[in-house]
Amino acid sequence: MNTLIEYLDKIENKLQQERMIKIDQWIQKNMPQLKLRIAWNQPMYVLDKTFIIAFSFSKNHISVAPETKALVKYEADIKKTGYSMSKKLFRILNDQEVNYELLKQIIEFNMLDKADYQKFWRDEEA
């Protein structure tokens, strides 16, 4: 699977397909240095060779996974937005708006924090 469209064709929920296309277009416009990669059955964005953020889909939401360090840093903002979260991700319900400002902050944090990072994933203690 090479493209986002090929990946999204397998997602039954058309709203989620459209949302992910909009998120991808927004990322391409605002952070063109990030590259889309479909891996582990999800669209993810990488900077050079390091992971920045990934998205996955459930019947009722889109999951956003930026790694634990970013989730901890932005936990209050995520909760204030009304998104539920777990240790590894937060969820944007189908009837919730995508908070692009929050996404921007999280993505920019990961990009700065992982600049020159040599591994794909953060070490748990990093």
C-alpha positions in Angstrom: 0.0 0.0 0.0 1.7 3.2 -1.2 -0.7 6.0 -0.9 -3.2 7.5 1.5 -6.0 7.1 -0.9 -5.3 3.4 -1.3 -5.3 3.1 2.5 -8.5 5.1 3.0 -10.3 3.0 0.4 -10.3 0.2 3.1 -12.0 2.5 5.7 -15.7 2.1 5.4 -16.6 5.4 7.1 -16.7 8.1 4.5 -16.6 10.9 7.1 -13.3 9.5 8.4 -11.9 9.2 4.9 -12.7 12.9 4.3 -11.4 14.0 7.7 -8.1 12.2 7.1 -7.7 13.7 3.6 -8.3 17.2 5.2 -5.8 16.4 8.0 -3.2 15.2 5.4 -3.8 18.3 3.2 -3.4 20.5 6.3 -0.1 18.8 7.3 1.2 19.0 3.7 0.5 22.7 3.6 1.7 23.6 7.0 4.5 21.2 7.6 5.8 20.1 4.2 9.0 18.7 5.6 6.9 15.8 7.1 6.6 12.7 4.9 3.6 10.5 4.9 4.3 6.8 5.4 1.8 4.0 5.7 3.1 1.5 8.2 1.7 -0.7 10.9 -1.6 -0.3 9.1 -1.9 3.4 9.7 -0.9 6.7 8.1 2.0 8.2 10.0 4.2 11.2 9.4 8.0 11.2 9.8 10.7 13.8 9.8 13.8 12.5 8.3 13.8 9.0 9.7 12.0 9.6 13.0 8.3 9.2 13.9 6.3 12.4 14.6 2.5 11.4 14.6 0.2 8.7 13.4 -3.6 8.3 12.9 -5.8 5.2 13.1 -9.5 4.6 12.8 -12.3 3.0 14.8 -16.0 3.0 14.1 -16.6 6.1 16.2 -13.4 8.0 16.2 -10.0 8.8 14.7 -7.1 8.0 17.1 -4.1 10.3 17.1 -0.8 8.9 18.4 2.1 11.3 18.9 4.0 9.2 21.4 3.7 9.4 25.2 6.1 12.4 25.8 3.9 14.7 23.7 0.7 13.3 25.2 2.0 14.0 28.7 3.0 17.5 27.8 -0.3 18.4 26.2 -2.6 16.3 28.4 -4.5 19.3 29.8 -5.0 20.8 26.4 -6.2 17.5 25.0 -8.7 17.1 27.8 -9.8 20.8 27.6 -10.7 20.2 23.9 -13.0 17.3 25.0 -11.0 14.5 23.5 -10.6 11.3 25.5 -7.2 9.8 25.8 -5.2 6.8 26.9 -1.6 6.3 27.6 -0.6 6.1 23.9 -3.2 8.2 22.0 -6.1 10.6 22.1 -9.4 10.2 20.2 -11.4 12.6 18.1 -15.0 11.4 18.0 -16.8 11.5 14.7 -19.0 14.3 15.9 -16.1 16.4 17.3 -14.2 19.1 15.4 -10.5 18.5 14.6 -8.6 21.1 16.7 -5.8 22.0 14.2 -4.2 24.4 16.6 -3.7 21.6 19.1 -2.4 19.3 16.4 0.0 22.0 15.3 1.4 22.4 18.8 1.8 18.7 19.3 3.4 18.1 15.9 5.8 21.1 16.3 6.8 19.9 19.7 7.7 16.5 18.4 9.5 18.0 15.4 11.6 20.2 17.7 12.1 17.6 20.5 13.1 14.9 18.0 15.3 17.1 15.8 18.4 15.1 14.9 17.0 12.1 16.7 18.5 9.0 15.3 15.9 6.4 16.1 12.4 6.0 14.7 10.6 5.8 18.1 11.6 7.6 21.3 13.2 5.6 24.0 10.6 5.4 26.9 12.8 7.5 29.1 13.6 10.1 26.4 
